[in-house]
Amino acid sequence: MILTLKTGSSKKDIEKIILKIKELGFKPQVSAGAERVVIGVIGEKAIIHRDKFEQFDAVEAVTAISKPYKLVSREFKKEPSIITIGKNVKVGGKQVIIIGGPCSVDTRANLMENAREMKKAGAHMLRGGAYKPRSSPYSFQGHGEKALELLAEARKLTGLPVVTEVMDPRQVQIICRYADVLQIGARNAQNFDLLKEVGMAKKPVILKRGLATTIEEWLMAAEYILSRDNDQVILCERGIRTFETATRNTLDLSAVPVVKHLSHLPIFVDPSHGTGVREYIGPMARAAVAAGADGIMIEVHPHPAEALSDAHQALLPTQFAHLVKEIKAVAEAIGRTI
C-alpha cells in the first residue's frame, strides 16, 4: 500500500504516520520525491487498514500496489532512481555509465595496466572478480582477498570505483571493506539469504538476471534487497538460457524497456556474457544504449591469452576504447551522454 502525502507535509506529520504504521505491525518505507513524499506500508494485508490512514490530514491518497514487488515498482516511485557511487558517478540519470575490466583478477601487472587503459578510454568504473563462480569445481576460483587488495590499489591509482562479485553471505563484510559496488551474479540471482545480506550492507548492488529467471522473478529478487532498507540497486541484463547455441546466452534487450516501464531502478546490460563472442559485443553494446540502458558492463583484458577465465569474450583495451567512442555517438543521438 502507498500513502501519497500532500505537498508541504511537515516532518511532524510524517513522523505521526510512520508511528501508526509501526503500531499496526507494518514496515514504513519513505520515498521523498521532488514535489512530495510517498510512504510505502510494507506487510501482508496492509490495505485492510486504509481507513486508518485516510484519516490523517496529510494523506492525499491511499493506493494498493497491484504488483507482487512493491518497493521496486513504478507505483511506489514514479521518477527514476539515481544512485551515487564513489564521489561523482551517478547511475540512472542522463549519463550512460561504462564499466570495464577483467572477468577475474589474475596478476597485479595485468590489472594495473587494465585499470590505466580503462581510465584513459573513459570508463566510469572498474570491474574484476575476486571470488569466481565456475561451472567446474576444477576451474580457477579467484584469488580472494589478495584480488580485493589489488582492486583497491587499482582504485587508488585511477580513481575508478570498484565493482566485484559476492557469492556467499559470509563474503559480504570482507568485500565491503574493499569494493564500492557489490555484484550478484546470475547463479545467485535467487539466493535469498545472500540478497538479504547485501541489502543490510547498505552498499550499491548490481543484480544480474538469472540464467532462466523471468523479469518478474528478477524484480522480486531486487525486492529482497530493497526490503532490507537498501534502495541502491542496479539491475543488469546479461542474457538468458534458451535453445540457441550460436551465442553463449540470448541477450534479451527487450528487458531494458520492460524494466524501465515496470520499475524505477536503473538497468545495465552486459553484452560480454550476453553473447560470449568478442565480435558480437560491440553491436550489442550499441543496441543496448539505443534501447535505453543506463550502463554497459564489458570484459576487457590487456592480454586475453593470459586470462584465467572468459578469455574468448574479453576485448583488448584498444577495442574497448573504440567501442566507448561508438557508445558515445549512440548516446548523444538519443539525448544522453557518457
Phi and psi in degrees as a GROMACS rama.xvg file:
@    title "Ramachandran Plot"
@    xaxis  label "Phi"
@    yaxis  label "Psi"
@TYPE xy
-116.818  133.047  ILE-2
-107.427  115.042  LEU-3
-95.5871  119.531  THR-4
-88.8179  155.114  LEU-5
-69.1521  149.685  LYS-6
-59.045  133.916  THR-7
87.7588  8.2807  GLY-8
-60.0332  137.563  SER-9
-81.807  165.71  SER-10
-61.5655  -36.1497  LYS-11
-65.4893  -40.0422  LYS-12
-59.153  -45.2528  ASP-13
-64.0946  -42.5592  ILE-14
-63.1021  -37.6042  GLU-15
-64.2641  -41.8159  LYS-16
-67.2184  -42.6507  ILE-17
-61.1545  -40.5711  ILE-18
-61.3243  -42.7995  LEU-19
-64.2771  -41.3761  LYS-20
-58.1431  -46.6448  ILE-21
-67.0946  -37.4551  LYS-22
-60.8709  -33.007  GLU-23
-83.2413  -2.07349  LEU-24
89.2146  16.5866  GLY-25
-108.136  171.338  PHE-26
-109.503  125.918  LYS-27
-85.4624  142.387  PRO-28
-132.26  110.715  GLN-29
-95.2474  131.499  VAL-30
-125.761  112.474  SER-31
-95.1784  108.227  ALA-32
-86.2142  -174.926  GLY-33
-66.3554  -32.7735  ALA-34
-112.726  -32.8432  GLU-35
-149.346  168.534  ARG-36
-102.24  138.401  VAL-37
-119.496  135.067  VAL-38
-119.226  122.622  ILE-39
-86.3086  136.204  GLY-40
-106.402  104.243  VAL-41
-98.4213  124.486  ILE-42
154.404  156.25  GLY-43
-63.5973  133.961  GLU-44
60.6263  29.1906  LYS-45
-61.5852  -31.3272  ALA-46
-63.7287  -23.0694  ILE-47
-69.2073  -11.6585  ILE-48
-102.411  17.6746  HIS-49
-58.8781  -34.4648  ARG-50
-63.063  -29.5663  ASP-51
-68.1899  -27.7924  LYS-52
-92.1213  -27.8918  PHE-53
-64.6779  -19.224  GLU-54
-75.6246  -16.6238  GLN-55
-75.547  130.482  PHE-56
-62.1749  -30.2696  ASP-57
-76.1158  -14.5282  ALA-58
-86.7994  120.908  VAL-59
-87.9333  -39.0697  GLU-60
-151.878  146.741  ALA-61
-117.941  123.304  VAL-62
-129.779  133.722  THR-63
-80.4611  137.975  ALA-64
-88.6955  121.48  ILE-65
-79.9185  -22.8464  SER-66
-78.9211  150.272  LYS-67
-68.2982  -26.6899  PRO-68
-93.2329  131.357  TYR-69
-102.855  -62.4669  LYS-70
-67.9112  -25.389  LEU-71
-79.4399  -20.7829  VAL-72
-76.7578  157.304  SER-73
-68.5399  -21.5957  ARG-74
-66.1317  -36.5114  GLU-75
-76.0173  -41.8861  PHE-76
-139.023  113.869  LYS-77
-78.0911  -37.7829  LYS-78
-84.3355  150.633  GLU-79
-62.3483  142.996  PRO-80
-77.6057  139.437  SER-81
-112.457  124.172  ILE-82
-114.088  124.394  ILE-83
-95.3101  129.141  THR-84
-122.815  129.436  ILE-85
66.6682  -144.911  GLY-86
-85.818  -34.9568  LYS-87
-146.287  13.3245  ASN-88
-89.509  118.786  VAL-89
-116.319  118.221  LYS-90
-100.772  132.938  VAL-91
106.976  -1.58483  GLY-92
-99.9389  -143.895  GLY-93
-73.7718  -28.5635  LYS-94
-80.086  136.202  GLN-95
-90.2972  121.484  VAL-96
-90.8133  137.407  ILE-97
-118.622  125.773  ILE-98
-112.852  130.291  ILE-99
-135.776  156.78  GLY-100
150.81  177.51  GLY-101
-75.9527  155.422  PRO-102
-58.4079  -46.5134  CYS-103
-137.738  146.87  SER-104
-72.1198  124.098  VAL-105
-108.283  -70.812  ASP-106
-118.284  157.995  THR-107
-61.5666  -43.9378  ARG-108
-60.4152  -46.2388  ALA-109
-62.8268  -43.1082  ASN-110
-66.9206  -43.5881  LEU-111
-66.665  -39.4677  MET-112
-62.8177  -44.1193  GLU-113
-61.3207  -46.3119  ASN-114
-61.6134  -43.3884  ALA-115
-62.1519  -41.1588  ARG-116
-68.2341  -36.9199  GLU-117
-61.9291  -45.2128  MET-118
-62.1957  -45.9352  LYS-119
-61.6814  -37.6355  LYS-120
-76.8863  -18.3281  ALA-121
109.446  15.8097  GLY-122
-67.309  151.373  ALA-123
-98.7861  -23.2426  HIS-124
-144.855  157.037  MET-125
-111.741  130.232  LEU-126
-108  155.118  ARG-127
-178.368  134.996  GLY-128
-86.5459  131.836  GLY-129
-103.493  -39.2356  ALA-130
-118.781  121.23  TYR-131
-113.924  124.183  LYS-132
-79.5495  122.405  PRO-133
-124.282  147.669  ARG-134
-64.5717  -35.4734  SER-135
-101.674  134.675  SER-136
-67.9351  -10.6725  PRO-137
-96.695  -5.74115  TYR-138
-79.7683  162.264  SER-139
-57.6571  128.57  PHE-140
-105.925  3.7205  GLN-141
101.068  159.836  GLY-142
-93.4213  2.94488  HIS-143
64.7424  -134.635  GLY-144
-63.1545  -31.5126  GLU-145
-59.8656  -40.6637  LYS-146
-66.1095  -37.8609  ALA-147
-62.7867  -39.505  LEU-148
-64.1818  -38.4709  GLU-149
-68.0358  -38.5367  LEU-150
-63.6422  -40.9685  LEU-151
-63.8576  -36.8802  ALA-152
-65.9518  -40.9527  GLU-153
-64.8684  -36.4509  ALA-154
-63.4267  -42.2153  ARG-155
-64.2256  -36.3967  LYS-156
-68.0887  -40.0892  LEU-157
-111.421  -21.9994  THR-158
83.3496  2.73419  GLY-159
-81.1771  127.921  LEU-160
-60.0245  150.721  PRO-161
-107.83  135.186  VAL-162
-116.425  128.491  VAL-163
-147.192  156.118  THR-164
-85.8432  141.12  GLU-165
-113.913  132.429  VAL-166
-109.957  -17.54  MET-167
-143.604  140.697  ASP-168
-53.6543  -29.3295  PRO-169
-72.7773  -13.9138  ARG-170
-91.9032  -12.9408  GLN-171
-58.3239  -48.8121  VAL-172
-64.1767  -43.1304  GLN-173
-67.9692  -39.1942  ILE-174
-68.1979  -34.7602  ILE-175
-61.7855  -25.7238  CYS-176
-71.8706  -21.0972  ARG-177
-114.126  -38.1497  TYR-178
-94.3169  154.168  ALA-179
-91.6483  -28.4238  ASP-180
-135.289  132.421  VAL-181
-93.36  132.274  LEU-182
-108.302  132.209  GLN-183
-103.073  117.811  ILE-184
-77.4791  171.001  GLY-185
-58.9736  -37.7644  ALA-186
-68.5888  -19.7807  ARG-187
-110.817  14.1603  ASN-188
-59.7648  -25.5449  ALA-189
-122.613  30.9232  GLN-190
-85.5813  90.0176  ASN-191
-66.4203  -33.1912  PHE-192
-65.2534  -39.1604  ASP-193
-67.8566  -40.9763  LEU-194
-61.2002  -41.5417  LEU-195
-62.9926  -41.3878  LYS-196
-66.6759  -43.9379  GLU-197
-70.5413  -26.4372  VAL-198
-62.5612  -41.9504  GLY-199
-74.9845  -16.4312  MET-200
-73.8024  -20.5944  ALA-201
62.4491  27.2816  LYS-202
-104.229  151.986  LYS-203
-56.3321  142.561  PRO-204
-129.211  132.524  VAL-205
-100.651  116.48  ILE-206
-106.048  108.365  LEU-207
-78.073  151.782  LYS-208
-73.2647  140.934  ARG-209
-69.0324  165.613  GLY-210
-58.0703  -32.8475  LEU-211
-140.829  28.4637  ALA-212
-86.4389  141.847  THR-213
-74.3288  167.005  THR-214
-62.7934  -38.8336  ILE-215
-63.4822  -42.472  GLU-216
-63.4955  -37.5559  GLU-217
-63.6382  -45.6047  TRP-218
-67.3699  -34.114  LEU-219
-66.1253  -34.6144  MET-220
-63.9353  -41.6735  ALA-221
-62.8932  -33.9239  ALA-222
-60.6127  -34.6542  GLU-223
-58.4089  -41.3216  TYR-224
-71.1052  -45.8371  ILE-225
-65.4196  -32.2896  LEU-226
-68.2155  -12.5802  SER-227
-100.149  25.3914  ARG-228
67.411  28.3141  ASP-229
-120.471  102.28  ASN-230
-96.7709  12.5235  ASP-231
-91.927  63.0074  GLN-232
-113.944  131.617  VAL-233
-117.031  124.996  ILE-234
-82.6639  152.233  LEU-235
-140.907  113.972  CYS-236
-78.3612  126.042  GLU-237
-132.531  20.1315  ARG-238
92.4889  146.981  GLY-239
-122.01  162.492  ILE-240
-83.352  123.953  ARG-241
-131.429  -169.27  THR-242
-77.7781  -12.1853  PHE-243
-72.2984  136.237  GLU-244
-115.806  -1.90634  THR-245
-70.0611  -24.5921  ALA-246
-125.544  163.708  THR-247
-61.4617  -43.9823  ARG-248
-137.184  176.161  ASN-249
-103.186  110.762  THR-250
-75.6004  114.554  LEU-251
-92.628  84.3755  ASP-252
-71.4427  -18.3628  LEU-253
-66.3069  -18.3848  SER-254
-62.8861  -27.4159  ALA-255
-63.6865  -57.9366  VAL-256
-66.4778  -30.9859  PRO-257
-64.2365  -47.9954  VAL-258
-62.9438  -41.2209  VAL-259
-66.1043  -27.5408  LYS-260
-75.4233  -37.8625  HIS-261
-88.255  -28.3761  LEU-262
-134.258  156.239  SER-263
-89.6322  -5.41308  HIS-264
-74.5662  145.077  LEU-265
-70.8373  159.068  PRO-266
-135.45  132.676  ILE-267
-104.008  168.88  PHE-268
-131.426  137.064  VAL-269
-112.387  92.764  ASP-270
-75.8949  -13.8626  PRO-271
-67.4865  -53.4799  SER-272
-74.43  -28.522  HIS-273
-63.5424  -31.6099  GLY-274
-112.905  -40.488  THR-275
73.9161  7.32766  GLY-276
-128.715  121.978  VAL-277
-52.1223  -41.3192  ARG-278
-69.511  -19.1581  GLU-279
-96.2481  -9.71806  TYR-280
-64.4853  -45.6273  ILE-281
-59.1363  -53.2625  GLY-282
-58.1012  -39.7102  PRO-283
-72.6964  -32.5321  MET-284
-65.6346  -44.0741  ALA-285
-64.0572  -41.9249  ARG-286
-65.1594  -36.5856  ALA-287
-63.8447  -42.3709  ALA-288
-64.5215  -42.2269  VAL-289
-61.8766  -32.173  ALA-290
-75.8955  -13.4302  ALA-291
112.416  11.092  GLY-292
-60.2786  143.103  ALA-293
-86.7818  -9.09227  ASP-294
-169.97  161.539  GLY-295
-128.164  135.71  ILE-296
-115.835  120.464  MET-297
-129.823  136.977  ILE-298
-84.2043  129.55  GLU-299
-135.732  139.465  VAL-300
-145.342  134.353  HIS-301
-69.4217  -23.3252  PRO-302
-140.556  78.8173  HIS-303
-52.8545  -31.0124  PRO-304
-64.457  -21.4401  ALA-305
-94.0303  -7.83545  GLU-306
-63.3917  139.95  ALA-307
-89.943  -5.90419  LEU-308
-157.438  145.103  SER-309
54.2473  39.178  ASP-310
-61.4208  -34.5236  ALA-311
-71.1958  -14.0112  HIS-312
-116.854  17.3543  GLN-313
-98.374  129.802  ALA-314
-79.5355  152.085  LEU-315
-74.1746  154.275  LEU-316
-55.0967  -36.5778  PRO-317
-66.1127  -38.7644  THR-318
-66.8902  -38.7099  GLN-319
-63.2826  -45.3245  PHE-320
-60.4185  -39.8968  ALA-321
-65.9783  -40.8577  HIS-322
-65.1363  -37.5975  LEU-323
-58.6854  -40.3426  VAL-324
-64.4956  -39.5983  LYS-325
-67.2024  -41.1791  GLU-326
-62.1847  -39.6772  ILE-327
-59.9791  -42.2199  LYS-328
-63.468  -42.0506  ALA-329
-66.8783  -43.9274  VAL-330
-59.7502  -45.0652  ALA-331
-65.357  -31.9209  GLU-332
-66.9834  -23.9414  ALA-333
-110.252  19.459  ILE-334
81.8564  23.8042  GLY-335
-121.268  176.035  ARG-336
-130.023  173.564  THR-337
